[in-house]
Each structure stands twice: as C-alpha cells, then as structure tokens.
C-alpha cells in the first residue's frame, strides 16, 4: 500500500458514508485427500474398463460381453442386493434353501446312525457281556441265551481250572486223571488219546501273553442247528509256536478240554485223503479257503471250489460243492459267509483260511479223473455242538 493510500485511509469519513474494505481471497491449494480421491476414482474407472473389455460369462468363456449381457448382469446384481424376502424364487434364494435342506437331511441321517449304533451296542452287551480276566460284575444282567452263562457266572474259577488241566497235560499226568478232564468223543470211541499229539508244552503265564475268548458255535440246518458255548485259549508254546485249545462245559457241569478240537482230530488227515481217495464220507477238521477261479463246471453241473488245508501248508486238496444237488447252494452259502467271500453287505476283503468241520468224499464220476466233493458243512471252527 502506498503512502497516498495510507493517507486516504486515515482521513476522516464524512457523515452518512461507510468505508468498505475489499478482501482478496488466496488461491486454494489442492489437498492430499482430494488427490487420493481422484486417484481412487481413476483406479475404479480403469477396473471398470477392464471388466467391460475382458469380462467373461457364467460358462467361463472369455471374450467381449454384449450390451444385452451387461444389462442382464447389472439387473441380476441389483436383484441380489435386495433383502432375501424380496428375492423369493430367485436362484440365490433357491440355492440357499437347497443347502439348508441338504444339511438338515445329512444331520438326520447322522443322528439316526448314531442312535442305531448305541442301540445295537446295548443289545450286544446284554447278550455277550464284556470279557475280562477279573470275571463279570455280579450286578450285570443275565444273558438272554444261556449257552455261555456257565462261564460268565464264574470266569475266574473256570480259567484257573483250565490252566490246571493244561499244566497236567504239560507234565504228562496219569491217563486216568486226564480222562476226567476231557470231553467225551463220539468219534474216537474206545481209542485212548496219544500224548504225542499234544506237542510242545503250552505256556499260560502272563508273560507268555496268554489270552482267552468266549464264543458260540452253531451247526448247520442240515445237522439240526445245534448250539454250544465254548472258551478258546491262545498263547505260545515252549518252542515258540502258537497254540489254540478249547474248553466246554461237561455233562456234570464240569469244565472239560475238547481234546479232539484242540488237536484237530479227524477220521483221516488231509494228506491221507489225498493218498487214499476214500469213496465213503469222512469227518474232517481242516482249514478252508477260496479264491476266484476255483469254481468249475463238470458235465451239466456247476461246482463251487475250495482248497482244504491240513496242519502243514503243503497238505491240501481241492474240493467242490455241487450247486445243482439239493442243499448244495446252502452248503456253499455257509462257506461264503464263513470266509466273507463275495459279500455285498460289507466292503471288508475275504478272510484267509478259516477252521471248519465238514464231511468229505472222493467221487470218481466228477470230471475225467474224479474230484473231492464236500458232502456236508457241519459247523465253523473245530468245536462241534
């Protein structure tokens, strides 16, 4: 401001007039916030441009999108942004409810399976009772089937008696004392037992991992569907080989050793069968196995084939069940159930060789040179009812 201007400012103002001052606004500088907003807008514009140029449709086909398609997508986007109640019947709402229904169904199935498992567990426990070396709780419910009640009522005492019997056989006690502790045999008749068949002494102490299990054996329908409970004892021999012996309840409610089942006694051994080819039916305890390719056709009849093995792995014969003979399919079904062979109920693989009791004979009219035929399936395992 010049001196003349300052003098004018200092001059007195006439009455009735007002001195006005003109203010000059300074130029507003751009703020950092507005710059960032502008940059963000540019980025959004660039992205929108890229989307319009390189957008692909729902079928994953890349390329330019027509205007009609853009409008359709904008409309869908607008629809999806509405509340769920306003979008009733749309794809989004239908998909959501589909997932809700699907989750509900899966939860119901899981709950049903869980409940069935609990119910099945409870039923099994009532029948079998938990096995323990300390015996059974006296307050537990009685078995619905009394085939094993004699054992579970006093398992500790029975196992002690079983170990005493094994000890007597290991020591080679007198035959008269041993006979009282053996099950009567309908097959051996008056034949005395051979202690050499007992083999190496059995170990039943804790360090030998001696164990036991209570089981049931059922004969086939052809043999009267009999049932018997028995106890299987397993462990190691002194020579390191495994053993399995069987005890049942005798006629006078006394625990007896099933000698025939324990040593695998048969009217003829597998090796004898292979040499002598008996034409008459023979009672045989053996191990049975099956694999694809064993089935054969001889003449007009179809046969289901099995391999029967003795005590030694090199003692075996092939035997067949005539599926066209009355009762043949029932016999074959029992073997398949025993081996879990071709079962549609379970995905478990077939079992390997299993112990079985059966009747076998050699039939010279099967095939060109004759074959062994399984005449009767008696029961699974070697303990007969």
Buried (B, 14 or more C-beta within 10 A) or exposed (E): EEEEEEEEEEEEEEEEEEEEEEEEEEEEEEEEEEEEEEEEEEEEEEEEEEEEEEBEEEEEEEEEBEEEEEEEBEEBEEEEEEEEEEBEEBEEBEEEEEEEEEEEEEEEEEEEEEEEEEEEEEEEEEEBBEBEEEBBEEEEEEBEEEBBBBBBBEBEEBBEBBBEBBEBBBEEBEEEEBEEBBBEBEEBEEEEBEEEEBEEBBBBEEEEEBEBEBBBBBBBEBBEEEEBBBBBBBBBBEEEEEBBBBBBBBEEEEBBBBBBBBBBBBBBBBBBBBEEBBEEBBBBBBBBBBEEEBBBEBEEBBBBBBBBBBEEEEBBBEBBBBBEEEBBBEBBBBBBEBBBBEEEEEEEEBEEBBBBBBBBBBBEEBBEEBBBBBBBBBBBBBBBB
